[in-house]
Amino acid sequence: MSFNSKKELAENFDQQDSLKSFREQFFIPKSNNKEVVYLCGNSLGLLPKKTEQYIKNELDAWAKMGVEGHFNSENPWLHYHKFVQEQLAEVVGAKPYEVIAANSLTVNLHLMFASFYQPTEKKTKIMVEHNPFSSDWYAIQSQIQQRGLSPDETLVELQPDEGNSYISTQHILNEIDRLQDELALIFLGGVNYLTGQAFDMKTIIEHAHKKNILVGLDLAHAVGNL
């Protein structure tokens, strides 16, 4: 397969893109008065131009209704999670009743670990990817310490394959096999926030389940990138 890297070809593809008009719906940062090429997909995306008006609408409702805005505003705050349920389900490939918008990422991680990290006498370890998202790392350490265990002895950080910056699926499967009698939980980001590597989640989960090992996924970066 040949690859043409000429600028003219890229510009021609841009012109043919049926979604090209969406670009005008976002504020694009500038450097030296010139719009930058923005590729920060693993962090904060571009600001939609409609955001300011959406926020103002809710502030106006707050000003006019106070606490009654929970029930009587155009978008009643009490039921905010219901307004995005179907869209979230479509993005992650789930049924609407399987998803809910709630809390912050770290709060949700604590709730999930409190429920699903149940170490036994032999199975105490948690397997994580190399360089997991910082707040994930701190939440996991906290959950381990709350159970009287040591993160140094309990956390297994998957290292990249020798000579590479990524962790191959086969390496992950091999580590699961090696530690299957000690693993209480595997916890991965669907996409690593630092390297951008997308993990083969289906293969990893199916392999772990055959070993009777639970798998948790932080999809905060995967949802936006995949």
C-alpha positions as CSV (number, residue, x, y, z in Angstrom):
1,M,0.0,0.0,0.0
2,S,1.5,3.4,-1.0
3,F,1.0,6.5,1.0
4,N,1.1,10.0,-0.4
5,S,2.0,12.6,2.2
6,K,1.6,15.7,0.0
7,K,-0.2,18.6,1.6
8,E,-2.4,19.0,-1.5
9,L,-3.8,15.5,-1.1
10,A,-4.7,16.1,2.6
11,E,-6.4,19.4,1.7
12,N,-8.4,17.6,-1.0
13,F,-9.5,15.0,1.5
14,D,-10.6,17.8,3.8
15,Q,-12.7,19.4,1.1
16,Q,-14.4,16.0,0.5
17,D,-15.1,15.3,4.2
18,S,-18.9,15.3,4.8
19,L,-18.2,16.4,8.4
20,K,-16.0,19.4,7.5
21,S,-18.6,21.9,8.5
22,F,-18.4,20.8,12.2
23,R,-15.0,22.5,12.4
24,E,-16.8,25.8,12.4
25,Q,-18.6,24.9,15.6
26,F,-15.5,25.0,17.8
27,F,-13.1,27.7,19.0
28,I,-9.6,26.8,17.7
29,P,-6.6,28.2,19.7
30,K,-4.1,30.4,17.8
31,S,-0.4,30.8,17.9
32,N,1.1,33.9,16.3
33,N,-2.4,34.8,15.0
34,K,-2.6,31.5,13.2
35,E,-4.9,28.6,14.1
36,V,-3.0,25.6,15.5
37,V,-3.4,22.0,14.5
38,Y,-5.1,20.6,17.6
39,L,-4.4,16.9,18.2
40,C,-4.9,16.8,22.0
41,G,-7.5,14.0,21.9
42,N,-6.4,12.4,25.2
43,S,-7.1,15.6,27.2
44,L,-9.4,18.6,26.9
45,G,-11.1,18.9,23.5
46,L,-11.8,22.1,21.7
47,L,-14.5,24.4,23.2
48,P,-17.8,24.2,21.3
49,K,-19.1,27.7,20.5
50,K,-22.5,26.8,21.9
51,T,-21.2,26.0,25.4
52,E,-21.3,29.5,26.7
53,Q,-25.0,29.8,25.8
54,Y,-25.9,26.4,27.3
55,I,-24.2,27.4,30.6
56,K,-25.9,30.8,30.6
57,N,-29.3,29.1,30.2
58,E,-28.7,27.1,33.3
59,L,-27.5,30.1,35.3
60,D,-30.6,32.0,34.2
61,A,-32.7,29.2,35.4
62,W,-30.9,29.1,38.7
63,A,-31.4,32.9,39.1
64,K,-35.1,32.8,38.3
65,M,-36.1,29.5,40.1
66,G,-33.5,28.7,42.7
67,V,-33.9,25.2,44.0
68,E,-37.1,24.8,41.9
69,G,-34.7,24.5,38.9
70,H,-34.2,20.9,39.9
71,F,-37.8,20.2,38.8
72,N,-39.1,23.1,36.7
73,S,-36.3,24.3,34.5
74,E,-36.1,23.5,30.8
75,N,-33.6,20.8,31.6
76,P,-34.5,19.8,35.2
77,W,-31.2,19.2,37.1
78,L,-32.6,16.4,39.2
79,H,-32.9,14.2,36.1
80,Y,-29.7,15.3,34.2
81,H,-28.5,11.8,33.9
82,K,-31.6,10.7,31.9
83,F,-31.0,13.3,29.2
84,V,-27.7,11.8,28.0
85,Q,-28.4,8.1,28.7
86,E,-29.2,7.1,25.2
87,Q,-26.3,9.0,23.7
88,L,-23.8,7.6,26.2
89,A,-25.1,4.1,25.5
90,E,-24.6,4.6,21.7
91,V,-21.0,5.8,22.2
92,V,-19.9,2.9,24.4
93,G,-22.0,0.2,22.7
94,A,-24.2,-0.5,25.6
95,K,-27.9,-0.6,26.4
96,P,-29.4,2.6,27.8
97,Y,-30.2,0.9,31.1
98,E,-26.5,-0.2,31.5
99,V,-25.1,3.3,31.6
100,I,-25.5,6.4,33.8
101,A,-23.8,9.7,34.1
102,A,-22.8,10.4,37.8
103,N,-20.2,11.9,40.0
104,S,-16.6,12.3,38.9
105,L,-14.3,9.7,37.4
106,T,-12.3,9.2,40.7
107,V,-15.4,8.9,42.8
108,N,-16.8,6.3,40.5
109,L,-13.6,4.4,40.6
110,H,-13.7,4.3,44.4
111,L,-17.3,3.0,44.3
112,M,-16.4,0.3,41.7
113,F,-13.4,-0.8,43.6
114,A,-15.3,-0.9,46.9
115,S,-17.7,-3.3,45.2
116,F,-15.5,-5.4,43.0
117,Y,-12.1,-5.6,44.6
118,Q,-12.5,-8.4,47.0
119,P,-9.1,-9.8,47.8
120,T,-8.8,-13.3,49.4
121,E,-5.9,-14.9,51.2
122,K,-4.2,-15.9,48.0
123,K,-5.8,-13.6,45.4
124,T,-4.8,-10.0,46.3
125,K,-3.0,-8.5,43.3
126,I,-4.3,-5.9,40.9
127,M,-2.8,-5.7,37.4
128,V,-2.6,-2.3,35.8
129,E,-1.1,-0.9,32.6
130,H,2.3,1.0,32.7
131,N,1.7,4.7,33.5
132,P,-2.0,4.6,34.3
133,F,-3.9,7.8,34.6
134,S,-2.6,9.5,37.8
135,S,-6.0,9.8,39.6
136,D,-6.7,6.2,38.8
137,W,-3.3,5.2,40.3
138,Y,-4.0,7.1,43.5
139,A,-7.5,5.7,43.8
140,I,-6.2,2.1,43.4
141,Q,-3.5,2.6,46.0
142,S,-6.0,4.0,48.4
143,Q,-8.3,1.1,48.0
144,I,-5.5,-1.4,48.6
145,Q,-4.3,0.4,51.7
146,Q,-7.9,0.5,53.1
147,R,-7.8,-3.3,53.1
148,G,-4.5,-3.3,55.1
149,L,-2.4,-4.3,52.1
150,S,0.7,-2.8,50.6
151,P,0.6,-1.2,47.1
152,D,4.2,-2.2,46.6
153,E,3.4,-5.8,47.0
154,T,-0.1,-5.8,45.5
155,L,0.1,-3.6,42.4
156,V,1.4,-5.3,39.3
157,E,2.3,-2.7,36.6
158,L,2.5,-4.1,33.1
159,Q,5.8,-3.0,31.5
160,P,6.1,-2.3,27.8
161,D,7.5,-4.9,25.5
162,E,11.3,-4.8,25.4
163,G,12.5,-2.1,23.0
164,N,9.0,-0.7,22.5
165,S,6.7,1.9,24.2
166,Y,3.6,-0.3,23.9
167,I,2.4,-3.4,25.8
168,S,1.5,-6.1,23.3
169,T,-1.7,-8.1,23.8
170,Q,0.3,-11.3,24.0
171,H,2.4,-10.0,26.8
172,I,-0.7,-9.1,28.8
173,L,-2.2,-12.5,28.2
174,N,1.1,-14.2,29.3
175,E,1.2,-12.1,32.5
176,I,-2.4,-13.1,33.3
177,D,-1.4,-16.7,32.9
178,R,1.6,-16.3,35.1
179,L,-0.2,-14.5,37.9
180,Q,-3.7,-16.1,37.6
181,D,-3.6,-17.6,41.0
182,E,-2.8,-14.3,42.6
183,L,-4.9,-11.8,40.6
184,A,-8.0,-10.5,42.2
185,L,-8.6,-7.9,39.5
186,I,-7.3,-6.5,36.3
187,F,-7.7,-2.7,35.7
188,L,-6.9,-1.0,32.4
189,G,-7.6,2.2,30.6
190,G,-9.2,1.4,27.2
191,V,-6.7,3.9,25.8
192,N,-3.6,4.8,27.7
193,Y,-3.7,8.6,28.2
194,L,0.1,9.0,27.8
195,T,0.9,6.8,24.8
196,G,-2.4,6.7,23.1
197,Q,-2.2,2.9,22.9
198,A,-5.7,1.3,22.4
199,F,-5.9,-2.1,24.2
200,D,-7.6,-5.2,22.7
201,M,-10.2,-5.1,25.4
202,K,-12.3,-7.9,24.1
203,T,-9.4,-10.4,23.9
204,I,-8.0,-9.5,27.3
205,I,-11.4,-9.6,29.0
206,E,-12.3,-13.0,27.5
207,H,-9.0,-14.5,28.5
208,A,-9.2,-13.2,32.1
209,H,-12.8,-14.4,32.5
210,K,-11.7,-17.9,31.5
211,K,-9.3,-17.7,34.6
212,N,-12.2,-16.4,36.7
213,I,-10.6,-12.9,37.0
214,L,-12.6,-9.7,37.0
215,V,-11.6,-6.9,34.7
216,G,-12.3,-3.2,35.2
217,L,-11.9,-0.6,32.4
218,D,-11.5,3.2,32.6
219,L,-13.0,4.3,29.3
220,A,-12.7,8.0,29.9
221,H,-10.1,8.4,27.2
222,A,-11.3,5.5,25.0
223,V,-14.8,7.0,24.6
224,G,-13.4,10.1,23.0
225,N,-10.7,8.5,20.9
226,L,-12.3,5.2,19.7
